[in-house]
């Protein structure tokens, strides 16, 4: 389910010439202007958002801090489980705007 949900989101973004695909943390992700903003890692949607927004999502139980596998949590990245797939598009939109503005 997670791959299909992400693929649907990815197809809509890839209509934008500023969006491409690329690898980060060993996963294929969506990039805006060369920087990854969303990807699926181990079935979770992983998005880059402001640190405060990430903390809020974690505190609400909607996401967990993202660890790319080297024991160091990434403060501007969260992992959103498939059980919250209804939020994936909205969070991908937030990540797209956040990364695209920088």
N, C-alpha and C positions, 0 to 999 in steps of 0.2 A: 504493500500500500504506500509506503513512504516514497519509494522510487517513482511510482506513478504520479503521486501528488506533486512531487518536485518537478517531474518532467512536464507536467501541465503548466506549472508556474514558469519554468524555464522557457517553454515554447513562446509564451506571451512576451517575455523579456527579450528574447532573441530577435524579435521584429524590430527592435531599436538598434540602429547601427553603432551606438556607443557601448552596447552590451555584447560581450563575447563569453566564451567558456575558457577555463584554464584550471590548472591544478594547484592546490594548496593543501598542506597537511595530508597529502596522499589521496585527496578526493577531488573529483571534478566539481567545479563550482561556476557560479555566474560572476562575471567581472564587469565593472563599469569603469571606463577610462583606464583599463589595465589593472584595477584593484578588485580583489574578490570581495563580494558582499554577502553571498549566500551559497551554501553547499549542503549536501547530505553526508553525514559521517555516522556510520554504524546505525543507520535508520533514523537518526535525528536531523532535523533542520538546524543548521548552524549558521547564525547570522552575526554580522558586525553592527553593533549599535553603540551609542554613547554609554560610557561606564555606568552612569546613573540609571539609565533605562535597563541595562543588564541587571543591575542590583535589584531594581524594582520587580522585574520578571521572576528573578530567583526567589525573592522574599514572598511573592504571591504564590509560589509553587508552580508557575507556568513554564519554567525553564530551569536548567542547572548551569553552573559555570562550565565553560568549555576548557578541557585539557586536551591538547593535541597529542598527548601520549608521552610527554617528557616530564610529567609531574609539576608543571608550572601552569596555573590557571591563567587564561587570557582575559584581562579585565574588560575588554570591549567585545567579547564574543560570548554567546550563550548557545546552548544546545536545547532545542525544543522537541520534545518527544512526539511520536506519531499520534499519541492520544490527544494532543493539542493541534492536530493538523488543520482544524478549522481556523486557527490563528496564523498558519504559515504564510498565506498570501499577504496579509496585513503586515506581518513582521518583515517579510521580504521587501515590501514596499518601503517600510521605514529604513531598512538597511540600504536599499538602493539610494534613497534620498540622502542618508547620512554619508555614505561612502562617495556618492557622486558630487556632494557639495564640497568635499575636501580636495 
